[in-house]
Amino acid sequence: MAGLIILAAAVRLAVIFNFGTYTFDDLFSVHFARMNLPEMFSYLKNEVHPLFYYFLLHFWLAIFGDKEITARLLSLILNLACLPLLYYLTKQLINKQVAFLAGLIFALSCFQIFNSAQVRMYGLLTFLGLLSLNLFWLYFVRQKKYTLLLCAIANVLMLLTHLGGIFGVIIQILWFLILIWKKQISRPMIIKFALAQIVILTAWLFWLIPIFLPKLTDIIQQGWYLQSQMNRNPALGVYDYFFPLLRNYWLRLVSGTIIFCAPFLILIWPRKDAGKNIPGNISPNWFLLAWFLPGFLISVLTGLNLPRIFSVSYLGFYVAAAYLLYIIFKSSKKTFWLILIFWLTAATVNLNIFISNNFSRWDLICRYLTQNQKNGGKIILSHFPDRLQYQYYCQTPVIAFYPFEDNQNFDERIVKNNWRITTPESLEKFGQEAAAAEKIFIVYEGLSGGAAFDALSRDWLLKNGWQKTGAFRPSAIFGPEVIVYEKK
């Protein structure tokens, strides 16, 4: 276990020190967490995510400061704390060999590595999800006293961290039903569990009903994710939970085959020596299915395939893949070592992408703009919330089109509307600004080729006598990127 934690810490620290500048998501968290608590809550009550992470980050920044590396260390610590929790729970479900393999998969998963570097709530969500599942197991299976209250507290905090925390509650309900089905739960425990769920969900409803549900219609109708044209295959979300940004065809093919065959092969090829810690001779497969299926089914039904939403549920895929590797080891050690070497190769190639590239370099963008902007040139941000990072790192004037008419200040706008897509109506303002310029620098943050507004502005510029004359993108996964247009 200590070796896994050291390995995980080493690769995560390498990514953190090479991450670069804040992304919008990072700086959004830092910007509001630096405020005093009443002011922070006055803004973030309109945020789509619950507030517990921001509350925790507020005190972290007050103690350690808001520099990029120190701000990221909170997520690193939470992510590393997941390892012993995953190890213990997998050991209880199956055995210590599978627990080690699951821990190894977690330690080398670039999705988890990215979560440990982001100044966002996903590391906390994963930690609280695993903590609540462990506490559930300790009380209802191992029958350890006084852990039910801790389990309830962990569940409430999980739900107040991210909407995806509901999957942790669903998994526990399904596990409880399995134990009832197999006659491993007494009547007093049923009553205690029911009361605990009432308390947990009631506490959650104080946030869900007044704060989240009023925003739901707008999120569905105008949210960037639901309106964007992108691959919504749920299998892609599961794969990215293991190897995000991995592009090698053969590595994706073989590793994907292992990942997606694991849930089926462990059902038809179980081990009798697995799950000895489970009472009543219950197959661990029941608990694994109840772990990863809720998230995957919701992804299939809704078209949401962002793995961070399903962080708690998709941990079950790590355990299923580890269990399959263990089954192969018991049947053919040569095959196991070949597969493990291939898996480690895929993880190394994926990790090299994360270590050899920065994630964000607003500092280089600012330097480029300072050196290349001339009189009459205008800098335009394709997404108005990016003004947050721009103002943090840059000094030159900038134009950021807000696609709505209201009297809100900038902080209110980036809380309430940062997830909205830019509308074609913004082009009217864009045209007015372009008419008085000789050169335009369009700036956007995101994966290469992913700027919806740039497509709109590009079409407008090409139709109105402009031509693309240059571009600059630092060696960073999220850029940002500058595209330069001049009049013909």
C-alpha positions in Angstrom: 0.0 0.0 0.0 2.8 2.4 0.9 4.4 1.7 -2.5 1.2 2.6 -4.3 0.8 5.9 -2.4 4.5 6.8 -3.2 4.0 6.0 -6.9 0.7 7.9 -7.1 2.2 10.9 -5.3 5.3 11.0 -7.5 3.3 11.0 -10.8 0.8 13.5 -9.5 3.4 15.9 -8.2 5.1 15.8 -11.6 1.9 16.8 -13.3 1.1 19.5 -10.8 4.5 21.2 -11.1 4.2 21.1 -14.9 0.5 22.1 -15.0 1.1 25.7 -15.8 -1.4 28.5 -15.2 -4.9 28.3 -13.8 -7.7 27.2 -16.2 -11.1 28.9 -16.0 -12.4 26.1 -13.8 -9.4 26.4 -11.4 -9.5 30.2 -11.2 -13.3 30.2 -10.7 -12.8 28.1 -7.6 -9.9 30.2 -6.3 -11.6 33.5 -7.2 -14.7 32.9 -5.1 -13.0 30.9 -2.3 -10.7 33.9 -1.6 -13.7 36.1 -0.7 -15.0 36.3 2.8 -17.6 33.7 3.5 -20.7 35.9 3.4 -19.7 37.4 0.1 -18.7 34.0 -1.3 -22.0 32.5 -0.3 -23.9 35.4 -1.8 -22.5 34.6 -5.2 -22.2 30.9 -5.1 -25.8 30.3 -4.0 -26.5 30.7 -7.7 -23.8 28.1 -8.7 -25.0 24.8 -10.2 -22.7 22.9 -7.7 -23.2 22.7 -4.0 -20.9 24.8 -1.7 -19.0 22.4 0.6 -15.9 22.2 -1.6 -15.7 26.0 -1.8 -16.1 26.3 1.9 -13.2 23.8 2.4 -11.0 25.6 -0.2 -11.7 28.9 1.5 -9.8 27.9 4.6 -7.1 26.0 2.6 -6.3 29.2 0.7 -6.4 31.3 3.9 -3.7 29.1 5.4 -1.5 28.2 2.4 -2.1 31.0 -0.1 -3.5 31.0 -3.6 -0.5 30.3 -5.8 -1.1 27.6 -8.4 0.8 24.8 -6.8 -0.3 25.3 -3.2 -4.0 25.6 -4.4 -3.7 22.3 -6.2 -2.3 20.4 -3.2 -5.7 20.1 -1.6 -7.0 18.0 -4.5 -3.7 16.0 -4.4 -4.1 15.1 -0.8 -7.8 14.1 -1.2 -7.0 12.0 -4.3 -4.1 10.2 -2.5 -6.4 9.5 0.5 -8.7 7.6 -1.9 -6.1 4.9 -2.4 -6.2 3.3 1.1 -10.0 3.5 1.0 -10.2 1.8 -2.4 -7.7 -0.8 -1.2 -9.6 -1.6 2.0 -13.0 -1.8 0.3 -11.8 -4.0 -2.6 -10.0 -6.2 -0.1 -13.3 -6.7 1.8 -15.3 -7.3 -1.4 -12.8 -9.7 -3.1 -9.2 -10.1 -1.7 -6.0 -8.2 -1.2 -4.5 -9.2 -4.6 -7.4 -7.6 -6.4 -7.2 -4.6 -4.0 -3.6 -4.1 -5.0 -4.4 -4.2 -8.7 -7.3 -1.8 -8.3 -5.0 0.5 -6.4 -2.4 0.3 -9.2 -5.0 1.1 -11.8 -6.2 4.1 -9.7 -2.6 5.3 -9.1 -1.8 5.3 -12.8 -5.2 6.5 -14.1 -4.6 9.9 -15.8 -8.2 10.8 -15.1 -7.4 10.6 -11.4 -4.1 12.3 -11.9 -5.9 15.2 -13.6 -8.4 15.4 -10.8 -5.6 15.6 -8.3 -4.2 18.7 -10.1 -7.5 20.5 -10.7 -8.7 23.1 -8.2 -12.1 21.6 -8.4 -14.4 19.5 -6.2 -14.0 16.1 -8.0 -11.2 14.9 -5.8 -13.3 15.6 -2.8 -16.3 13.9 -4.4 -14.3 10.7 -5.0 -12.9 10.8 -1.5 -16.2 11.2 0.2 -17.8 8.6 -2.1 -15.2 6.0 -1.1 -15.4 7.0 2.6 -19.2 6.6 2.7 -19.0 3.2 1.0 -16.3 2.1 3.4 -18.4 3.3 6.4 -21.5 1.6 5.0 -19.5 -1.7 4.8 -18.1 -1.3 8.3 -21.6 -0.9 9.8 -23.8 -3.1 7.9 -21.4 -5.9 7.0 -18.6 -5.8 9.6 -21.1 -4.6 12.2 -18.8 -2.0 13.7 -20.6 0.2 16.2 -20.8 4.0 15.9 -20.0 4.1 12.1 -23.6 4.7 11.0 -23.5 8.3 12.2 -20.1 8.8 10.4 -21.6 7.2 7.3 -24.6 9.6 7.3 -22.3 12.6 7.7 -20.0 11.5 4.9 -23.1 11.0 2.7 -24.5 14.5 3.4 -21.1 16.1 2.7 -20.8 14.1 -0.5 -24.2 15.3 -1.7 -23.2 18.9 -0.7 -20.1 18.6 -2.8 -21.4 17.6 -6.2 -24.7 16.4 -7.8 -22.9 13.2 -8.8 -22.7 12.3 -5.1 -26.2 10.8 -5.5 -24.6 7.8 -7.0 -22.9 7.0 -3.8 -26.3 6.9 -2.0 -27.8 4.8 -4.8 -24.9 2.3 -4.6 -25.4 2.0 -0.8 -29.2 1.4 -1.2 -28.5 -1.3 -3.8 -25.9 -2.9 -1.6 -28.4 -2.8 1.3 -31.1 -4.5 -0.8 -28.6 -7.3 -1.8 -27.9 -7.9 1.9 -31.6 -8.0 2.7 -32.2 -10.4 -0.3 -29.5 -12.7 1.1 -31.0 -12.4 4.6 -28.0 -10.7 6.2 -29.8 -7.7 7.6 -31.9 -7.7 10.8 -35.1 -5.7 11.2 -33.5 -3.1 13.6 -30.8 -2.5 11.0 -33.5 -1.9 8.3 -35.1 0.7 10.5 -31.8 2.4 11.2 -30.9 2.4 7.5 -34.3 3.9 6.5 -34.0 6.7 9.1 -30.4 7.4 8.0 -31.6 7.8 4.4 -34.4 10.1 5.4 -31.9 12.4 7.2 -29.4 12.3 4.4 -31.8 13.1 1.6 -33.7 15.7 3.7 -30.4 17.6 4.3 -29.7 17.3 0.5 -33.1 18.7 -0.4 -32.4 22.0 1.4 -29.9 22.6 -1.5 -31.6 20.7 -4.3 -35.0 22.2 -4.3 -34.4 26.0 -3.7 -31.0 26.3 -5.5 -30.5 23.6 -8.2 -34.0 22.8 -9.5 -34.8 26.4 -10.5 -31.8 26.3 -12.8 -32.5 22.9 -14.3 -34.6 24.2 -17.3 -31.9 26.7 -18.3 -29.2 24.1 -18.0 -31.0 21.7 -20.3 -32.0 24.3 -22.9 -28.9 26.5 -23.0 -26.1 24.6 -21.2 -22.9 24.3 -23.2 -22.6 20.6 -22.9 -26.1 19.7 -23.9 -26.0 22.1 -26.8 -22.6 21.3 -28.2 -22.0 18.8 -31.0 -19.9 16.1 -29.5 -19.6 12.3 -29.2 -22.0 11.2 -26.4 -21.1 7.5 -26.5 -21.3 6.4 -22.8 -18.5 3.9 -23.5 -16.2 6.8 -24.3 -16.9 8.3 -20.9 -16.0 5.0 -19.2 -12.8 4.7 -21.2 -11.8 8.3 -20.4 -12.1 7.4 -16.7 -9.0 5.2 -17.3 -7.1 6.7 -20.2 -8.2 10.3 -21.2 -6.5 11.8 -24.2 -4.9 8.5 -25.2 -5.0 8.4 -29.0 -2.9 5.4 -30.0 -5.2 3.0 -31.9 -3.8 -0.3 -30.7 -3.4 0.8 -27.1 -7.0 2.0 -27.1 -8.2 -1.2 -28.8 -6.5 -3.6 -26.4 -7.0 -1.6 -23.2 -10.6 -0.9 -24.2 -11.3 -4.6 -24.8 -10.1 -5.4 -21.2 -12.1 -2.6 -19.7 -15.4 -3.5 -21.4 -15.0 -7.2 -21.2 -14.3 -7.2 -17.5 -17.9 -6.7 -16.3 -19.0 -9.7 -18.4 -16.1 -12.0 -17.9 -16.1 -11.8 -14.1 -19.8 -12.9 -14.2 -19.1 -16.0 -16.3 -15.7 -16.7 -15.0 -15.8 -16.1 -11.2 -13.3 -17.3 -8.6 -14.5 -19.3 -5.6 -11.7 -17.9 -3.4 -13.0 -14.3 -3.9 -15.3 -12.6 -1.5 -14.5 -14.6 1.6 -15.1 -11.6 3.8 -18.7 -11.3 2.6 -21.2 -13.0 4.9 -23.7 -15.5 3.6 -21.5 -16.6 0.7 -22.7 -13.7 -1.4 -20.9 -13.4 -4.7 -18.9 -10.1 -4.9 -20.2 -9.7 -8.5 -23.5 -8.5 -7.1 -21.8 -5.7 -5.3 -19.6 -4.8 -8.3 -22.6 -4.7 -10.6 -24.5 -2.4 -8.1 -21.4 -0.2 -8.0 -20.7 0.6 -11.6 -24.1 0.0 -13.3 -26.0 3.0 -11.9 -23.6 5.6 -13.4 -23.3 3.8 -16.7 -27.1 3.3 -17.1 -27.8 7.0 -16.4 -25.1 7.9 -18.9 -26.8 5.7 -21.5 -30.2 7.2 -20.8 -29.2 10.9 -20.6 -26.4 11.1 -23.1 -24.1 12.5 -20.4 -20.8 10.9 -20.7 -18.6 13.2 -18.6 -16.8 10.8 -16.3 -16.4 13.3 -13.5 -20.2 13.2 -13.0 -20.0 9.5 -12.4 -16.7 9.5 -10.4 -18.1 7.5 -7.5 -19.9 4.9 -9.6 -17.2 4.4 -12.2 -14.7 3.4 -9.5 -16.4 0.0 -9.7 -14.9 -0.3 -13.2 -11.4 -0.1 -11.7 -12.3 -3.0 -9.4 -13.9 -5.0 -12.2 -10.8 -4.6 -14.4 -8.6 -5.6 -11.4 -10.7 -8.6 -10.7 -10.4 -9.8 -14.3 -6.7 -9.4 -14.2 -6.6 -11.5 -11.0 -8.8 -14.2 -12.7 -6.4 -14.3 -15.6 -3.4 -14.5 -13.2 -4.9 -17.6 -11.6 -5.5 -19.2 -14.9 -2.4 -18.2 -16.9 0.4 -16.3 -15.3 2.1 -15.7 -18.7 -1.0 -14.1 -20.1 -1.4 -12.0 -17.0 2.1 -10.6 -17.2 1.6 -9.8 -20.9 -1.6 -8.0 -20.3 -0.2 -6.2 -17.3 2.9 -5.0 -19.3 0.6 -3.8 -22.1 -1.6 -2.0 -19.5 1.4 -0.3 -18.0 2.6 0.7 -21.4 -0.8 2.3 -22.2 -0.6 4.1 -18.8 2.9 5.3 -19.4 2.1 6.6 -22.9 -1.0 8.4 -21.5 1.0 9.8 -18.6 3.7 11.1 -20.9 1.0 13.2 -22.6 0.2 14.8 -19.2 3.8 15.3 -18.1 5.3 16.4 -21.4 2.7 19.1 -21.9 1.4 22.0 -19.8 -2.3 22.2 -19.4 -2.7 25.9 -19.5 -0.3 28.8 -20.4 -2.1 32.1 -20.1 1.3 33.7 -19.3 2.6 32.8 -22.7 -0.5 34.1 -24.4 -0.2 37.4 -22.6 3.4 37.7 -23.7 2.5 37.0 -27.3 -0.3 39.5 -27.3 1.9 42.2 -25.7 4.6 41.6 -28.4 2.2 41.4 -31.4 -0.7 43.8 -30.7 -0.3 47.1 -32.6 -2.4 50.2 -32.6 -5.8 49.4 -34.0 -5.6 45.8 -33.1 -8.2 44.5 -30.7 -8.2 41.4 -28.5 -11.4 39.5 -28.3 -12.2 36.6 -26.0 -14.4 34.0 -27.6 -16.0 33.0 -24.3 -16.8 35.9 -21.9 -15.9 34.1 -18.6 -12.3 33.7 -19.9 -11.9 37.4 -18.9 -11.4 35.9 -15.4 -8.1 34.3 -16.4 -7.1 37.1 -18.8 -7.4 39.8 -16.1 -5.5 37.6 -13.6 -2.5 37.2 -16.0 -2.6 40.0 -18.6 -2.5 43.7 -18.5 -3.6 44.7 -22.1 -7.2 45.8 -22.7 -9.6 43.1 -23.9 -13.2 42.7 -25.2 -15.4 39.9 -23.9 -18.9 39.7 -25.3 -21.6 38.8 -22.8 -24.5 37.2 -24.8 -27.3 38.7 -22.6 -28.6 42.0 -21.6 -28.8 42.4 -17.8 -27.5 44.6 -14.9 -25.3 42.0 -13.2 -21.7 42.5 -12.4 -19.0 40.2 -13.7 -18.9 37.9 -10.7 -22.7 37.4 -10.9 -22.5 36.7 -14.6 -19.7 34.0 -14.4 -21.6 32.2 -11.6 -25.0 32.2 -13.3 -24.1 32.0 -17.0 -20.6 30.5 -17.4 -22.1 27.3 -18.7 -24.2 28.9 -21.5 -23.0 28.7 -25.0 -22.2 31.9 -26.9 -25.1 32.9 -29.2 -25.0 34.1 -32.8 -26.5 37.4 -31.5 -23.1 38.2 -30.1 -21.9 38.7 -33.7 -23.7 42.0 -33.9 -21.5 43.4 -31.2 -18.6 41.6 -32.7 -19.2 43.3 -36.0 -19.3 46.7 -34.4 -15.9 46.2 -32.7 -14.4 44.7 -35.9 -15.4 47.7 -38.0 -13.1 50.0 -36.0 -10.1 47.6 -36.1 -7.3 46.8 -38.5 -6.3 43.5 -36.8 -8.2 41.2 -34.5 -6.8 38.7 -32.0 -9.4 36.1 -31.0 -8.5 34.2 -27.8 -10.1 31.0 -26.5 -9.3 28.3 -23.9 -9.9 24.7 -24.7 -8.9 21.7 -26.7 -7.6 22.5 -30.1 -10.4 23.1 -32.6 -13.0 23.3 -29.8 -14.1 27.0 -30.0 -17.7 27.3 -31.1 -17.6 31.1 -31.1 -14.5 31.0 -33.3 -16.5 29.2 -36.0 -19.1 31.9 -35.9 -16.6 34.7 -35.9 -14.5 33.1 -38.5 -17.4 32.8 -40.9 -18.4 36.4 -40.3 -14.9 37.7 -40.8 -14.3 35.7 -44.0 -17.6 37.0 -45.4 -16.8 40.6 -44.6 -13.3 41.0 -46.1 -11.0 39.6 -43.4 -8.4 36.9 -43.7 -6.6 34.7 -41.2 -3.0 35.8 -41.0 -1.6 33.9 -38.0 -2.2 31.8 -34.9 -0.4 31.0 -31.7 -1.0 28.1 -29.4 1.5 27.2 -26.7 2.4 23.5 -26.0 -0.5 23.2 -23.6 -3.5 20.8 -23.7 -6.1 23.6 -23.0 -4.1 26.3 -24.8 -5.2 29.0 -24.8 -5.0 29.8 -28.5 -4.8 33.1 -30.4 -6.1 33.3 -33.9 -5.2 36.5 -35.8 -7.3 38.1 -38.6 -6.5 41.2 -40.7 -8.4 43.1 -43.3 -7.7 42.1 -46.9 
